[in-house]
Amino acid sequence: MDFLIGIIILAILLCLPIDLYKYEIPDIISNGLILIGILVHSYLIIYEKILFSDLLISLGFGSFVGLGLFFSGNWGGGDAKLLIGVSAAGAALKNTLPFIIEYTINLILAGGIYSIFVVYFYSLKNYQKLKKEPYIKELFILTAAFSIIFLPAGMIFLVLLTMYLSYIIQKKYFDKEINTKDLVEGDWVVEKIYHNKKLIYSPRKIGLLKKDIRLIQKYKKSVKVKGGIAFAPAFFIAIIFTLNYPDIIFDLFLARI
């Protein structure tokens, strides 16, 4: 089973530099991981008596989570396909729970921590500009004060501060104006587009389709698209965490009993 872990780690490592540089996860890597996972498990089902239901459960769960986050507008298509690839390649791996469930739990934890780190990294990097935004100073002061006086209230203000910083950074530093010639399928256009006061495109959660791109390019030279963070690092953190702490939820639960 070490071979399967190796394949998953290799695929994520190949995605890392591309996602950090271009903010996309190549389909060829995700699709390749899905194909290899299915082929390897087909062999294991025939010759090693691995249950076919293990593959169905793993793929079903990975697809449900990945596509759910994609269609809700929280993930790009590349992130969804990579999770499906991990579910295909990791179907035969199991601890207390199937590997894909443990991995997804760790991915959610890693993704949350990583996203918060990115928010505060950009906040510190752009501190001089951010401190001029309304309510930023007040939220900082209230967070610091209540953290000293009454920690639970301080944590609430910390959450509010983080959410507000996330909103500002998204609007100020992630959303960007690009030439319509550079649009690709899946890009998230953030505003409605009109031509001669007629609505020609309304943003959808799954991003642009090819027909949308052709239509927009016909009437517009540039549009504002939603940017975001490269999420491949969270996939990598999650796989390392899963290998070292596969049953973290059970461990935390049992520690409270």
C-alpha positions in Angstrom: 0.0 0.0 0.0 3.0 2.3 0.3 2.9 2.5 -3.5 -0.5 4.1 -3.4 0.6 6.7 -0.8 3.7 7.4 -3.0 1.5 8.0 -6.0 -0.8 10.4 -4.1 2.2 12.4 -2.7 3.8 12.6 -6.1 0.7 13.9 -7.7 0.3 16.6 -5.0 3.9 17.6 -5.3 3.6 18.0 -9.1 0.6 20.2 -8.5 2.3 22.4 -5.9 4.6 24.6 -8.0 2.0 24.9 -10.8 -0.7 26.0 -8.4 1.5 28.4 -6.6 2.6 30.0 -9.8 -0.4 29.8 -12.1 -3.2 29.3 -9.5 -4.5 26.2 -11.3 -4.2 22.4 -10.9 -3.6 20.7 -14.3 -6.3 18.2 -15.3 -3.7 15.9 -16.7 -2.4 15.3 -13.1 -5.8 14.9 -11.5 -7.2 12.7 -14.3 -4.0 10.7 -14.3 -4.4 10.1 -10.6 -8.0 9.0 -11.0 -7.1 6.6 -13.8 -4.1 5.1 -12.0 -6.2 4.7 -8.8 -9.0 2.9 -10.7 -6.5 0.6 -12.6 -4.5 -0.3 -9.5 -7.6 -1.0 -7.5 -9.0 -3.1 -10.3 -5.9 -5.3 -10.0 -6.2 -5.4 -6.2 -9.9 -6.4 -6.4 -9.1 -9.3 -8.8 -5.9 -10.6 -7.3 -5.7 -9.3 -3.7 -9.4 -9.7 -2.8 -9.8 -6.0 -2.0 -13.6 -5.2 -1.9 -15.1 -3.4 -4.9 -17.3 -1.5 -2.4 -14.1 0.1 -0.9 -13.4 1.8 -4.3 -17.1 2.8 -4.7 -17.3 4.3 -1.2 -14.0 6.2 -1.5 -14.8 7.5 -5.0 -18.4 8.4 -4.0 -17.3 10.3 -0.9 -14.5 12.1 -2.6 -16.8 13.1 -5.5 -19.6 14.2 -3.2 -17.3 16.5 -1.2 -15.2 17.8 -4.2 -18.2 18.4 -6.5 -20.2 19.8 -3.6 -17.5 22.4 -2.9 -17.2 23.1 -6.6 -20.8 23.7 -7.4 -21.3 25.8 -4.2 -18.6 28.1 -5.5 -16.0 27.4 -2.8 -13.5 25.4 -4.8 -12.3 25.5 -8.4 -12.6 22.5 -10.7 -8.9 21.6 -10.2 -9.2 21.3 -6.5 -12.4 19.1 -6.8 -10.7 16.8 -9.4 -7.6 16.5 -7.2 -9.7 15.3 -4.2 -11.5 12.8 -6.5 -8.0 11.6 -7.6 -6.9 11.1 -4.0 -10.1 9.2 -3.3 -9.5 6.9 -6.3 -5.8 6.3 -5.4 -6.5 5.8 -1.6 -9.5 3.5 -1.7 -7.7 0.5 -0.4 -6.1 2.4 2.5 -7.9 2.2 5.8 -7.4 2.9 9.5 -10.3 3.5 11.9 -12.2 5.0 9.0 -11.6 4.9 5.2 -8.6 6.9 4.2 -10.5 9.4 2.1 -12.7 10.4 5.1 -9.7 10.8 7.4 -7.9 12.7 4.6 -10.9 15.0 4.0 -11.1 15.9 7.7 -7.5 16.8 7.8 -7.8 18.7 4.5 -10.6 20.8 6.0 -8.4 21.5 9.1 -5.3 22.1 7.1 -7.2 24.3 4.6 -8.7 26.4 7.4 -5.3 27.0 9.1 -3.5 27.6 5.8 -6.2 30.1 4.6 -5.9 32.0 7.9 -2.1 32.1 7.5 -2.5 33.5 4.0 -4.9 36.2 5.2 -2.6 37.4 7.9 0.4 37.2 5.6 -1.2 39.5 3.1 -2.5 41.7 6.0 1.0 42.2 7.4 2.5 42.6 3.9 0.0 45.4 3.1 -0.4 46.8 6.7 0.1 50.4 5.7 -2.8 50.3 3.2 -5.0 48.1 5.3 -4.9 50.2 8.4 -6.6 53.0 6.4 -9.6 50.7 5.9 -12.7 51.5 8.0 -13.1 49.6 11.3 -9.7 47.8 11.0 -8.0 49.6 13.9 -11.1 49.3 16.1 -11.3 45.6 15.5 -7.6 45.1 16.3 -8.0 47.1 19.5 -11.1 45.2 20.6 -9.5 41.8 19.8 -6.4 42.6 21.8 -8.3 44.1 24.7 -10.9 41.4 25.1 -8.1 38.7 24.6 -6.5 40.1 27.8 -9.7 40.8 29.7 -12.1 37.9 28.6 -10.6 35.4 26.2 -13.8 33.9 24.8 -15.0 37.4 23.7 -11.5 38.0 22.4 -11.8 34.8 20.2 -15.1 36.1 18.8 -13.6 39.4 17.8 -10.6 37.5 16.3 -13.0 35.5 14.1 -14.8 38.8 13.1 -11.4 40.4 12.4 -10.2 37.5 10.3 -13.5 37.4 8.3 -13.3 41.1 7.6 -9.6 41.0 6.6 -10.5 38.1 4.3 -13.2 40.2 2.6 -10.9 43.2 2.1 -8.0 41.1 0.8 -10.2 39.3 -1.6 -11.6 42.5 -3.0 -8.3 44.5 -2.9 -5.6 42.0 -3.8 -7.2 38.8 -5.2 -9.9 40.1 -7.6 -8.2 41.6 -10.7 -9.0 43.1 -14.0 -7.8 40.9 -16.9 -8.0 41.0 -20.7 -10.9 38.9 -22.0 -8.4 37.1 -24.3 -6.9 35.5 -21.2 -10.2 34.1 -19.9 -10.3 30.4 -19.4 -13.1 28.0 -18.6 -13.9 28.1 -14.9 -12.8 31.7 -14.3 -15.1 33.5 -11.9 -16.2 36.8 -13.2 -17.3 38.8 -10.2 -19.7 41.3 -11.8 -22.7 41.3 -14.1 -21.8 42.3 -17.7 -24.0 44.5 -19.7 -23.8 45.6 -23.4 -26.0 48.6 -24.4 -27.8 48.2 -21.0 -28.7 44.6 -21.9 -27.5 41.8 -19.5 -25.2 39.4 -21.4 -23.7 37.5 -18.5 -24.5 37.0 -14.8 -21.9 35.3 -12.6 -22.5 31.7 -11.8 -20.9 29.6 -9.0 -19.2 27.2 -11.3 -17.5 29.9 -13.3 -17.3 30.6 -17.0 -18.3 28.1 -19.7 -16.8 28.2 -23.2 -19.9 29.8 -24.6 -19.7 32.5 -21.9 -16.1 33.3 -22.9 -17.0 33.7 -26.6 -19.9 36.0 -25.7 -17.9 38.2 -23.3 -14.9 38.4 -25.7 -17.3 39.7 -28.4 -18.4 42.7 -26.4 -15.7 43.4 -23.7 -11.9 43.9 -23.7 -11.4 43.4 -20.0 -13.4 42.0 -17.0 -12.8 41.6 -13.3 -12.3 38.0 -12.2 -12.2 36.5 -8.7 -8.8 35.4 -7.6 -7.9 33.2 -4.6 -5.2 31.3 -2.9 -3.3 28.3 -4.2 -4.9 25.4 -2.3 -2.4 22.7 -3.3 -0.3 23.4 -0.2 -3.3 22.4 2.0 -3.5 19.1 0.1 0.1 18.5 0.9 -0.2 19.4 4.5 -3.3 17.2 4.8 -1.5 14.1 3.4 1.5 14.5 5.7 -0.9 15.0 8.7 -3.0 12.0 7.7 0.1 9.8 7.5 1.1 10.8 11.0 -2.3 11.4 12.7 -4.8 9.3 10.8 -7.3 9.0 13.6 -7.1 12.5 15.0 -10.9 12.9 15.5 -11.1 9.7 17.4 -8.0 10.6 19.5 -9.5 14.0 20.4 -12.9 12.4 21.2 -11.4 9.7 23.4 -9.2 12.2 25.2 -12.3 13.9 26.4 -13.8 10.8 27.8 
